[in-house]
């Protein structure tokens, strides 16, 4: 009987470990995402803060499935954000797209994009974004802007 107890205990511990690692894998860091989008062809003559984007968005996406949020966060490639970039001026950091990620412990992490870069909330870290990135958030064919104002397009990157 005493020889069986260690085997049973080992099996029980292994099952508890397997269950807990599965539970952790099913419990992503972020549980919800809200994405506020103004449009890549938006034209403005002033700078604004992500709060303005949240108040005046054209499209709002909400992801409530933790597994979907986890896949979305992986797709954002957040670890690739480098910082700080000296070549990106503050005036070009217009938040046409704002991404709020909510964790289980009620913390919010924000990222935003001007159509050329994805930035951390404070703007210190960034990575370039591609046409594929911009297309993921375009839910309709945006109107062609007035030709004399095309120099101000958010997605026209240097």
N, C-alpha and C positions, 0 to 999 in steps of 0.2 A: 504494500500500500504506500509506503513512503517513497518508493521509486516512482510511482505514478504521479505523485503530487508535483514534483519538479517539472515533469513533462506537461502536466495540465496547466501549471502556472506559466510555463514558457509559452504554451499555445495561447493562453488567455492574454498574456502580455503582448504577444505578437498581434493578436486580433485587436487589442485596444490601440496599439501603435498604428496598425493599418487603418482603423476607423478614424483615429484622430488626424492622421495625415490626409485622409480623404476629406474629412470635415474642414481642415484648413485650406485645402485646395478648392473646395466648393465655397469658401468664404473669402472672396476677393477683397483687396484693400478698399476699393470704391464700390458702392452699392447703387448709386444713381448718378446720372449725368444729365445736365440741361445745357442745350446749345442754342445760343441766340445768334441769329444771322441777319445782317442788313442787306447783303448782296455785294458781289465783287465789283459791280459797275457803279456803285454808289459814288457820288461826287460831293465833295465838301471843300470849303475854303478854310475850315478851322479844324483844330485837333479836338478830340474828345476822349473821355474815359470809358472803360468797359461798362460802368453804371449807365451811361447814356445808351449804349447798345442794348443793355437789358431792358431799358424803358421804351425804346423805339424800334425794336426788331421787326423784320419783315416775316421771318419764319422762326418758330420755336420747336425744337426737337427735345423730347424727354425720353431717356432710356431708364426704365425702372428694373429691368432684369439684371441682377448682379453679374451673371455670366456674359450677357451682351455688353455690359459696361466694361467688364474685364477685357473682352476682345477689342472693344473700341479703344481703350487705353493702350493696349499693345499696338494697335494700328497707328496711334498718334506718335509712336516712337519717342516718348518723352526722355528716355535716357540719352538720346542723341542731341539734346539741347546743349549747346556750348555757350560759354559766356565769359565775360561780357563782350559783345561785338562793338568795336569802336566805329566800324564803317556804317552802321545803321543809325541814322539820326532819329532823335525823339519825335520829330515832326512827321516822320514817315510811319510811325507806329500807330496807325489808326485801327482800332479794334472792330473790323467789319464782322468778325466772328468771335464770340466769347463762349468758352467752354467752362462750365462749373462742374467739378467732380465732388461728390458728397461721399464721405466715408461713414462707416457704421458708428464711429464715435462722434458724429455730428460736425466734423470739420469739413470746410470747403476749400478746395484747391482750384485756382483759376488759371486758365491759359487763354491766350487770344491770338488772332492772326490778322495781319494786314493784307493777306493774299500773297505775300512774298515770303514771310517768315511765320513760324509758330513761336510765340514768346511765353515766358513765365509771366505771372501776374505783375511782377515788378519790372519786367522788361529787360532784366539783366542777362537772361539766358534765352537763346533762340536757336532755331535750325531753319534752313530753307524748306519751303514747301513746293510741291510740284503741281502740275496741271491736274494730276489724278486727285490730289488733296482738294483742290478747289472744286473739281467736278463732283466730289462726294457730297458737297453741301449745296450745290445748285439744284434746286427742286423744280425749276421752271426756266424757260428760256428768258434771260434777262433782256430788257430793251437795249438797243444800241444807243449809247450816250451821244450827246450833241458833239459833232466832230471837232469843234473848236475847244472842247473841254477834255478831249481824250488824253491829254498829257497828265491829267489828274487821276487816271484809273488806278485803283488800288492794286490790281494784279500786274501792273507794268513794272517789272522788277529790273533793277540795274544789273 
